[in-house]
């Protein structure tokens, strides 16, 4: 595909894919794309996957530059794990509603109000909140980590109340939940999902645990984005209803062209509210400019980086059996 166009006309006439490939070599850059990126960006990337595993994969390379096509907290995580590398994010406004819901100041005060609680924070948070946390978790590692904590250990879980609630119900564990939500996963409609299920009664439903309970309770499989992709590969039948950001379906269709994947509806069934508006900010034009100018660049105070890395390292130690298995795919 010959991608052409520009921002404000400045890039008109450029073959963006050819220019990105040229700059990738000149800069000794690795391009990372989250599963929720547009297909054209996924197809360009060196690695496509979940956020933490992309950062870990990039850290293992000899690249000088990491171009992270995702959102800000993901690029920050890449910088935490690869401080010697330049990390660029195509659009610095690519944030996350979960990160926005949990500012460091209020979270610090909340922690101080509950000094007997251990703070487990979902990776969808800022570096500052990671530094204030005891252990970082991912959707694929949280259960393993919580099971290792003594039953009497009190837990704060943030910032996603739906993921925390799902884990509390599944494990029978009381937790203080920070009241954050993912605007994408909260947009799914139970009514519309049931209508879709009536149309495809034999199709299982796979849901991300960031979805509310009224969606998760209808799911045949609940798991991380990469877990949903793996479920699609092993499930019986040829049709799957997918309750997470719909751009993951691109990887499913590439891997399983003979199967049918249907995105769960959001709102009244006619909106695109289940598409992440933050992920959508990254474009080929912005990726080209980020590689050309090495901006916008993630910068981080070393003291903050070390403090944030401490909670990430704790997770990796406790979740070595789940983190890093089947979470990332290399570009062919």
C-alpha positions in Angstrom: 0.0 0.0 0.0 1.3 3.4 -1.0 0.4 5.7 1.9 0.5 9.4 0.9 -0.7 12.6 2.4 0.4 15.0 5.0 -0.2 17.1 8.1 -1.3 20.6 6.9 0.0 19.7 3.4 3.6 19.6 4.6 4.1 16.0 3.7 2.2 15.9 0.5 3.8 13.7 -2.1 5.9 11.7 0.3 5.7 7.9 0.2 5.3 7.7 4.0 5.9 3.9 4.3 9.1 4.1 2.3 10.3 7.1 4.3 9.5 5.4 7.6 11.4 2.3 6.5 14.4 4.5 5.5 14.4 6.3 8.8 14.0 3.1 10.7 17.3 2.0 9.3 19.1 5.3 9.6 18.0 5.8 13.2 18.5 2.1 14.1 15.0 2.3 15.4 12.5 -0.4 16.5 8.8 0.3 15.8 6.3 -1.0 18.3 2.6 -1.2 17.8 0.0 -2.0 20.3 -2.9 -4.3 19.2 -5.2 -1.3 19.3 -3.4 0.6 16.6 -4.7 1.0 13.1 -3.9 -1.9 10.8 -1.6 0.1 8.6 0.6 0.9 11.7 0.4 -2.7 12.9 1.6 -3.9 9.5 4.6 -1.6 9.6 5.8 -2.5 13.1 8.7 -4.7 14.0 6.6 -6.0 17.0 2.9 -6.0 17.7 1.6 -6.9 21.1 0.5 -5.9 24.6 2.1 -2.9 26.2 4.6 -4.4 28.7 5.8 -7.2 26.5 6.5 -4.7 23.7 8.7 -2.7 26.1 10.5 -5.8 27.2 11.0 -6.9 23.6 12.4 -3.5 22.7 14.8 -3.6 25.7 16.3 -6.8 24.3 17.1 -5.2 20.9 20.2 -3.2 20.0 18.1 -0.4 18.7 19.1 3.2 19.6 15.5 4.5 19.2 12.1 3.1 20.2 9.1 4.5 18.3 6.1 3.4 20.4 2.8 3.5 18.6 0.6 3.3 21.6 -0.2 5.7 24.4 1.9 7.7 26.8 2.1 5.3 29.8 3.3 2.6 27.4 6.1 4.8 26.0 7.0 5.7 29.6 7.3 2.0 30.5 9.6 1.5 27.5 11.8 4.4 28.9 11.8 2.9 32.4 13.1 -0.4 31.0 15.5 1.2 28.4 16.8 4.4 29.9 19.7 4.5 27.4 17.5 4.5 24.4 15.6 7.4 22.8 11.9 6.8 23.1 9.5 8.7 20.9 5.7 8.7 20.9 4.1 9.9 17.6 1.5 12.0 19.5 2.2 13.1 23.1 -1.6 13.7 23.5 -2.1 10.0 23.2 -3.1 9.4 26.8 -5.3 7.0 28.7 -8.5 7.5 30.6 -7.3 5.1 33.3 -4.1 7.1 33.7 -6.1 10.4 33.7 -8.4 9.0 36.4 -5.5 8.5 38.9 -3.4 11.6 39.4 -0.3 11.0 41.6 -1.3 13.6 44.3 -4.7 12.1 45.2 -3.4 8.5 44.8 -0.6 9.4 47.3 -3.1 10.8 49.7 -5.3 7.7 49.3 -2.3 5.4 50.1 -1.4 7.5 53.1 -5.0 7.2 54.4 -4.6 3.4 54.3 -1.1 2.6 55.5 -1.8 -1.0 56.2 -2.7 -1.7 52.6 -0.4 -2.8 49.8 -0.9 -0.9 46.6 -1.3 -3.0 43.4 -1.5 -0.8 40.4 -2.6 -1.8 36.9 0.1 -0.9 34.4 -2.2 1.6 32.8 -1.0 4.4 35.0 1.7 7.1 35.0 5.3 6.6 36.0 4.6 8.7 39.1 1.8 6.3 40.2 4.0 3.3 39.4 6.6 4.9 41.8 4.0 5.2 44.5 2.9 1.5 44.1 4.2 -1.6 45.7 3.6 -3.9 42.7 2.5 -3.2 39.1 0.2 -5.8 37.5 -1.0 -6.6 34.0 -4.3 -8.1 33.1 -2.5 -11.4 32.5 -0.4 -11.4 35.7 -2.7 -9.8 38.3 -4.3 -13.1 39.4 -1.0 -14.9 39.8 0.4 -12.0 41.9 -2.7 -11.6 44.2 -2.7 -15.4 44.9 0.8 -15.0 46.3 -0.2 -12.4 48.8 -1.2 -13.6 52.3 -5.0 -13.6 52.8 -4.7 -11.1 55.6 -2.8 -8.6 53.5 -5.1 -5.7 52.7 -4.9 -4.4 49.1 -5.5 -1.2 47.3 -6.2 -1.9 43.6 -6.1 0.9 41.0 -6.8 2.5 38.8 -9.3 0.2 37.0 -12.3 -0.6 39.2 -13.7 -3.1 36.7 -10.5 -5.2 36.5 -10.2 -4.9 40.3 -13.8 -5.9 40.8 -13.4 -8.9 38.4 -10.3 -10.1 40.4 -12.0 -9.6 43.7 -15.1 -11.7 42.6 -13.0 -14.4 41.1 -10.5 -14.7 44.0 -12.9 -14.0 46.8 -10.6 -11.2 47.9 -11.7 -7.9 49.4 -9.9 -4.9 47.9 -10.1 -1.1 48.0 -10.8 -0.1 44.4 -9.7 3.2 42.9 -12.7 4.4 40.8 -11.1 4.6 37.4 -12.4 3.1 34.2 -11.4 2.6 30.6 -13.7 4.7 28.4 -13.5 2.1 25.6 -14.3 -1.0 27.6 -17.0 0.8 29.6 -18.8 1.7 26.3 -20.0 -1.8 25.5 -23.8 -2.3 25.8 -25.2 -5.4 27.5 -28.4 -5.0 25.5 -26.6 -4.8 22.2 -24.3 -7.7 23.1 -27.3 -9.9 23.9 -28.9 -9.0 20.6 -25.6 -10.0 18.8 -25.5 -13.3 20.8 -29.0 -14.0 19.7 -27.9 -13.6 16.1 -24.9 -15.9 16.6 -25.9 -18.3 19.4 -23.0 -20.7 18.8 -20.3 -18.0 18.9 -18.4 -17.7 22.2 -17.8 -14.2 23.7 -14.3 -13.2 24.6 -14.0 -10.1 26.9 -11.2 -8.0 28.4 -11.5 -7.8 32.2 -11.5 -3.9 31.9 -15.2 -4.4 30.8 -17.9 -3.9 33.4 -19.3 -7.0 35.2 -22.5 -6.9 33.1 -20.3 -7.7 30.0 -17.8 -10.0 31.6 -20.5 -12.1 33.1 -21.7 -13.1 29.6 -18.2 -14.0 28.4 -17.0 -17.5 27.7 -13.4 -16.3 28.0 -12.0 -13.4 30.0 -8.4 -12.3 29.6 -5.8 -9.9 28.3 -5.6 -8.7 24.7 -3.0 -11.3 23.9 -5.0 -13.9 25.8 -8.1 -13.2 23.7 -6.0 -13.6 20.6 -4.7 -17.0 21.8 -8.3 -18.0 22.7 -9.3 -17.2 19.1 -6.6 -19.6 17.9 -7.7 -22.5 20.1 -11.5 -22.1 20.4 -13.9 -24.6 18.8 -16.1 -23.2 16.1 -15.4 -20.5 13.5 -17.0 -17.3 14.9 -16.0 -15.2 17.9 -17.6 -12.2 19.4 -14.9 -9.9 20.7 -15.5 -7.4 23.6 -12.3 -5.3 23.5 -11.0 -2.5 21.3 -11.8 -3.8 17.7 -8.3 -3.2 16.1 -7.2 -6.5 17.7 -9.4 -8.2 15.1 -6.8 -7.3 12.5 -4.3 -9.7 14.1 -7.0 -12.3 14.4 -7.9 -12.1 10.8 -4.2 -12.3 9.7 -3.6 -15.4 11.9 -7.0 -17.0 11.3 -8.3 -16.0 7.9 -10.9 -18.9 7.9 -12.6 -17.7 11.0 -15.1 -14.8 11.6 -14.6 -12.1 14.2 -17.3 -9.8 15.3 -16.7 -6.7 17.5 -19.1 -6.3 20.4 -21.2 -3.2 19.9 -20.9 0.0 21.9 -23.7 2.4 22.9 -26.8 1.9 20.8 -24.9 -0.4 18.4 -24.3 2.3 15.8 -21.5 4.3 17.4 -17.7 3.9 17.2 -17.3 4.5 20.9 -15.5 1.2 21.4 -12.6 2.5 19.3 -9.9 4.1 21.5 -9.6 7.8 20.7 -6.2 8.0 22.2 -4.7 5.2 20.1 -6.3 6.8 17.1 -4.1 9.9 17.5 -1.1 8.0 16.1 -0.9 8.2 12.3 1.7 7.3 9.7 2.4 11.0 9.3 3.1 11.5 13.0 5.3 8.3 13.1 7.3 9.6 10.2 7.8 13.0 11.9 8.7 11.3 15.2 11.4 9.3 13.5 12.6 12.2 11.4 12.8 14.7 14.4 13.2 12.3 17.3 10.3 14.2 18.9 8.0 14.1 20.9 10.5 12.4 23.2 9.8 10.7 26.5 12.1 12.2 29.2 12.2 11.0 32.8 14.0 12.0 36.0 16.3 9.2 37.0 15.1 9.0 40.6 11.5 8.6 39.3 12.5 6.0 36.8 14.3 3.9 39.4 11.3 4.2 41.8 8.9 3.2 39.0 11.1 0.3 37.9 11.1 -1.1 41.4 7.4 -1.9 41.3 7.7 -3.3 37.8 10.6 -5.5 38.8 8.5 -6.8 41.7 5.8 -7.8 39.3 8.3 -9.6 37.0 9.7 -11.5 39.9 6.3 -12.7 41.1 4.7 -13.3 37.7 7.5 -15.0 35.8 5.3 -17.9 34.9 2.7 -15.7 33.1 4.5 -12.6 31.9 6.3 -12.9 28.6 4.5 -16.0 27.2 2.7 -15.5 24.0 2.2 -11.8 24.5 3.9 -10.3 21.5 4.3 -11.2 17.9 7.1 -10.3 15.5 6.4 -8.8 12.1 6.9 -11.4 9.4 
